[in-house]
Amino acid sequence: MPVLLDASLQAWKQAHDLGASNQADEVVPVAAAERFEPRSDEADPGADSEVNEFYLHFFGLTQRPFTLLPDPEFLYWSNQHRRGYAVLEYGIMSRAPITVLTGEIGAGKTTLLQKLLSQVEDGVTVGLISNAQGNRGEILQWVLNALDVPFDPGASYVQNFQKLQDFLISEYAQNRRVILVFDEAQNVSTEGLEELRMLTNINSNKDELIQLILVGQPELRDLIRDPKMNQLAQRVAASFHLNRMDLDGTRAYIRHRMKTAGGTGEEFTSDAAEVIFKATGGVPRLINQLCDLGLLYSWTDDSPRVTRDNIQSVLNDGTFFWNDNRKEEVKT
């Protein structure tokens, strides 16, 4: 198994949960009014987590299909996601000095990254850094911390750089490769990016001792394309940008997630999916939010399918917070 080293890994995993929701027992759907009745004191204390699982039993689902946590189990392999994943794999296999993956917020970058890390071969040490910020010297400390290399915060830059170099050489001597992953890399300053670029100069003969994977929002591309960052850009051997989904992709995405959660894939009408697309712009994370609320509204209405009216009610009520100030734009 690959070695994944990160002092904040536990917190990162909690924020990007890899596991699926608990399974729910199959029951016969009941009216909404009955479902809201409180449980008796004799109710199984361990069943509090269910609370009838809201709409799960009603739609015959085994888990929530539209959680906001990235989950590789629900990964929808659109054409662009396949290509994005292929580029990430290519970057690793070709020992590219720097690989870049960008996309809008909620486009599925972190889910692809999780999938990649779960498939990394033996003999690879991975250091994962999320939301790193800082300038020269501070980024190096983030790197040492992610790779679990002890260092003195008061030491000079040269001393800490030597510690990193010694670690990389030691890993290389054991036939191990080191991959450093920066998630939300758009938060790194230009000085910090240049510092990362310099790390790729550490090599042994023809072999790279460290590979970088930079994952971030579209601003990351702008940072790298700045004329001041030419040396960094020239080290980028593989890159891909995840765009928003179109209407057909949104429909297919919704069907895929419903089927993965145990449904038929036909729970959302075509008209409902169209309103969802208009309200979210095809951004997966926003689609998840609105679909989840659509299932909730449909359940409370005892409607076996999520209709255009259900989604419009969510928008009109302002329950879909992101779209609260754009309700008029999606009315038809």
Secondary structure, DSSP 4 states (H G I P E B T S, - for coil): --EEE-TTHHHHHHHT--SPPPP--------HHHHTSPPPTTS-GGGTTTGGGTTHHHHT-SS-S--SS--GGG----HHHHHHHHHHHHHHHTT-SEEEEEE-TTSSHHHHHHHHHHHPPTTEEEEEEES---STTHHHHHHHHHTT----TTS-HHHHHHHHHHHHHHHHHTT-EEEEEEETGGGS-HHHHHHHHHHTT-EETTEES-EEEEEE-HHHHHHHHSGGGHHHHTTEEEEEEEPPP-HHHHHHHHHHHHHHTTS-S-SB-HHHHHHHHHHHTT-HHHHHHHHHHHHHHHHHTT-SSB-HHHHHHHHHHT-SGGGGGGHHHH--
